[in-house]
């Protein structure tokens, strides 16, 4: 599995709705409300053999209220 951290910026006033929609999809390992440039921080695992970009497009980016994302892919845990 590929571990990703996805920062999510929501349209104003939609952070709770976006978080609820993500939670219902059960695509995350952890989901946090955060301060700063982004509203939410999500840790997710992409199944082995899946195209990371397509998986994000098909399972996350069509959630209403998401304005922008910034994805960081991990390689090794220490």
Residue frames as a rotation matrix with the C-alpha (Angstrom) as fourth column:
UNK 1
0.580 0.815 0.000 0.00
0.815 -0.580 0.000 0.00
0.000 0.000 -1.000 0.00
UNK 2
-0.434 -0.655 0.619 1.11
0.628 -0.712 -0.313 3.55
0.646 0.253 0.720 -0.70
UNK 3
0.076 0.408 -0.910 0.74
0.935 -0.345 -0.076 5.99
-0.345 -0.845 -0.408 2.18
UNK 4
-0.348 -0.092 0.933 -0.30
0.579 -0.804 0.136 9.54
0.738 0.587 0.333 1.28
UNK 5
-0.380 0.311 -0.871 -0.92
0.676 -0.549 -0.491 12.69
-0.631 -0.776 -0.002 3.25
UNK 6
-0.334 0.376 0.864 -3.45
0.777 -0.410 0.478 14.95
0.534 0.831 -0.155 1.54
UNK 7
-0.754 0.133 -0.644 -3.98
0.317 -0.784 -0.533 18.55
-0.576 -0.606 0.549 2.62
UNK 8
-0.297 0.773 0.560 -7.43
0.922 0.080 0.379 19.77
0.248 0.629 -0.736 1.62
UNK 9
-0.951 0.132 -0.279 -8.62
-0.055 -0.961 -0.270 23.35
-0.304 -0.241 0.921 1.20
UNK 10
-0.343 0.917 0.205 -12.39
0.908 0.379 -0.177 23.64
-0.240 0.125 -0.963 1.31
UNK 11
-0.316 0.398 0.861 -14.68
0.345 -0.797 0.495 26.30
0.884 0.453 0.115 -0.06
UNK 12
-0.865 -0.061 0.498 -15.60
-0.380 -0.569 -0.729 28.70
0.328 -0.820 0.469 2.77
UNK 13
-0.221 0.811 0.542 -18.11
-0.958 -0.076 -0.275 27.20
-0.182 -0.581 0.794 5.17
UNK 14
0.579 0.509 -0.637 -17.88
-0.693 0.718 -0.056 23.64
0.429 0.474 0.768 3.83
UNK 15
-0.445 -0.896 -0.006 -15.11
-0.771 0.387 -0.505 22.01
0.455 -0.220 -0.863 5.90
UNK 16
-0.478 0.312 0.821 -17.51
-0.599 0.568 -0.565 20.01
-0.642 -0.762 -0.085 8.09
UNK 17
0.650 0.752 -0.110 -19.53
-0.561 0.378 -0.736 18.85
-0.512 0.540 0.668 5.09
UNK 18
0.336 -0.632 -0.698 -16.35
-0.748 0.272 -0.606 17.83
0.573 0.725 -0.382 3.24
UNK 19
-0.674 -0.610 0.417 -15.06
-0.733 0.480 -0.481 15.94
0.094 -0.630 -0.771 6.29
UNK 20
-0.043 0.756 0.653 -18.42
-0.568 0.519 -0.638 14.15
-0.822 -0.398 0.408 6.66
UNK 21
0.779 0.343 -0.525 -18.43
-0.621 0.303 -0.723 13.17
-0.089 0.889 0.449 2.98
UNK 22
-0.108 -0.901 -0.420 -14.87
-0.769 0.344 -0.540 11.81
0.631 0.265 -0.730 3.19
UNK 23
-0.627 -0.110 0.771 -15.70
-0.704 0.503 -0.501 9.87
-0.333 -0.857 -0.393 6.35
UNK 24
0.395 0.875 0.279 -18.68
-0.580 0.473 -0.663 8.23
-0.712 0.101 0.695 4.62
UNK 25
0.653 -0.198 -0.731 -16.44
-0.669 0.300 -0.680 7.07
0.354 0.933 0.063 1.75
UNK 26
0.836 -0.344 0.427 -14.09
-0.133 0.628 0.767 5.30
-0.532 -0.698 0.479 4.20
UNK 27
0.796 -0.588 0.146 -11.02
0.307 0.185 -0.933 6.10
0.522 0.788 0.328 2.09
UNK 28
0.243 -0.703 0.668 -8.94
-0.595 -0.652 -0.470 7.57
0.766 -0.283 -0.577 4.91
UNK 29
-0.152 -0.385 -0.910 -6.88
0.621 0.679 -0.391 6.22
0.769 -0.625 0.136 7.75
UNK 30
-0.271 0.048 -0.961 -6.97
0.839 -0.479 -0.260 9.50
-0.473 -0.877 0.090 9.70
UNK 31
-0.049 0.317 0.947 -8.67
0.685 -0.680 0.263 12.84
0.727 0.661 -0.184 9.07
UNK 32
-0.278 -0.181 -0.944 -7.96
0.890 -0.418 -0.182 16.04
-0.362 -0.890 0.277 10.99
UNK 33
0.855 0.372 0.361 -9.14
0.439 -0.890 -0.125 19.62
0.275 0.266 -0.924 11.04
UNK 34
-0.050 -0.960 -0.274 -6.02
0.989 -0.087 0.124 21.80
-0.143 -0.265 0.954 10.91
UNK 35
0.643 0.145 -0.752 -5.01
0.167 -0.985 -0.046 25.43
-0.747 -0.096 -0.658 11.01
UNK 36
-0.442 -0.881 -0.171 -3.12
0.094 -0.235 0.967 27.26
-0.892 0.411 0.187 8.29
UNK 37
-0.703 0.044 -0.710 -3.47
-0.654 -0.431 0.621 27.38
-0.279 0.901 0.332 4.53
UNK 38
-0.608 0.485 -0.629 -5.51
-0.157 0.702 0.694 24.16
0.779 0.521 -0.350 4.38
UNK 39
0.026 0.765 0.643 -8.60
-0.918 -0.236 0.318 23.09
0.395 -0.599 0.697 6.35
UNK 40
0.865 0.310 0.395 -8.19
-0.435 0.856 0.280 19.32
-0.251 -0.414 0.875 6.59
UNK 41
-0.293 -0.927 -0.234 -5.30
-0.955 0.297 0.020 16.85
0.051 0.229 -0.972 6.71
UNK 42
0.780 0.610 0.137 -5.99
-0.602 0.792 -0.100 13.29
-0.170 -0.004 0.985 5.61
UNK 43
-0.518 -0.834 0.190 -3.79
-0.736 0.548 0.398 10.22
-0.435 0.066 -0.898 5.84
UNK 44
0.651 0.758 -0.037 -4.79
-0.653 0.534 -0.537 7.57
-0.387 0.374 0.843 3.34
UNK 45
-0.427 -0.728 0.536 -3.48
-0.260 0.667 0.698 4.34
-0.866 0.158 -0.475 1.88
UNK 46
0.248 0.412 -0.877 -3.81
-0.962 -0.005 -0.274 3.58
-0.117 0.911 0.395 -1.81
UNK 47
0.735 0.082 0.673 -4.09
-0.157 0.986 0.051 -0.15
-0.659 -0.143 0.738 -2.53
UNK 48
-0.325 -0.936 0.137 -1.04
-0.171 0.201 0.964 -1.76
-0.930 0.290 -0.226 -4.12
UNK 49
-0.633 -0.026 0.774 -1.17
0.681 0.458 0.572 -1.70
-0.370 0.888 -0.272 -7.90
UNK 50
0.528 0.847 0.054 -3.62
0.801 -0.476 -0.362 1.22
-0.281 0.235 -0.930 -8.07
UNK 51
-0.257 -0.515 0.818 -2.67
0.701 -0.682 -0.210 4.37
0.666 0.519 0.536 -9.96
UNK 52
-0.565 -0.043 -0.824 -2.30
0.765 -0.402 -0.503 7.03
-0.310 -0.914 0.260 -7.24
UNK 53
-0.953 0.160 -0.258 -3.57
-0.226 -0.941 0.250 9.91
-0.203 0.297 0.933 -9.36
UNK 54
-0.519 0.799 -0.303 -6.59
-0.206 0.226 0.952 8.03
0.830 0.556 0.047 -10.63
UNK 55
-0.311 0.380 -0.871 -7.42
0.831 0.553 -0.055 6.75
0.461 -0.741 -0.488 -7.14
UNK 56
-0.729 0.005 -0.684 -7.42
0.441 -0.761 -0.476 10.31
-0.523 -0.649 0.553 -5.76
UNK 57
-0.884 0.408 -0.229 -9.43
-0.454 -0.628 0.633 11.62
0.115 0.663 0.740 -8.72
UNK 58
-0.419 0.747 -0.516 -12.02
-0.028 0.557 0.830 8.85
0.908 0.362 -0.212 -8.50
UNK 59
-0.012 0.391 -0.920 -12.37
0.810 0.544 0.220 8.71
0.586 -0.743 -0.323 -4.71
UNK 60
-0.269 -0.165 -0.949 -11.59
0.849 -0.506 -0.153 12.16
-0.455 -0.847 0.276 -3.31
UNK 61
-0.926 -0.303 -0.224 -11.61
0.201 -0.900 0.386 15.04
-0.318 0.312 0.895 -5.77
UNK 62
-0.584 0.786 0.202 -15.28
0.172 -0.124 0.977 14.62
0.793 0.606 -0.063 -6.63
UNK 63
-0.246 0.465 -0.850 -16.33
0.965 0.034 -0.261 15.44
-0.092 -0.885 -0.457 -3.04
UNK 64
0.401 0.454 0.796 -18.39
0.550 -0.814 0.187 18.65
0.732 0.362 -0.576 -3.20
UNK 65
0.999 0.035 0.000 -16.73
0.024 -0.690 0.724 21.60
0.025 -0.723 -0.690 -1.47
UNK 66
0.287 -0.958 0.003 -13.09
0.677 0.205 0.706 20.72
-0.677 -0.201 0.708 -2.13
UNK 67
0.906 -0.008 -0.424 -11.33
-0.217 -0.868 -0.447 23.72
-0.364 0.497 -0.788 -3.59
UNK 68
0.369 -0.871 -0.325 -7.70
-0.710 -0.038 -0.703 22.50
0.600 0.490 -0.632 -3.71
UNK 69
0.985 -0.153 0.082 -5.51
0.059 0.737 0.673 19.63
-0.163 -0.658 0.735 -2.50
UNK 70
0.243 -0.965 -0.102 -1.82
-0.894 -0.181 -0.411 19.14
0.378 0.191 -0.906 -1.90
UNK 71
0.981 0.186 -0.058 -0.65
-0.165 0.953 0.253 15.51
0.103 -0.239 0.966 -1.79
UNK 72
0.014 -0.986 0.164 2.57
-0.998 -0.024 -0.057 14.17
0.060 -0.163 -0.985 -0.28
UNK 73
0.773 0.178 -0.609 3.53
-0.256 0.966 -0.042 10.58
0.581 0.188 0.792 -1.02
UNK 74
0.452 -0.622 0.639 5.59
-0.792 0.050 0.609 8.71
-0.411 -0.782 -0.469 1.55
UNK 75
0.294 -0.451 -0.843 8.30
-0.658 0.544 -0.521 6.16
0.694 0.707 -0.137 0.81
UNK 76
-0.172 -0.444 -0.880 9.69
0.382 0.793 -0.474 4.75
0.908 -0.417 0.033 4.06
UNK 77
0.826 0.419 0.377 8.81
-0.213 -0.388 0.897 4.93
0.522 -0.821 -0.231 7.75
UNK 78
-0.252 -0.966 -0.066 11.68
-0.148 0.105 -0.983 5.28
0.956 -0.238 -0.170 10.22
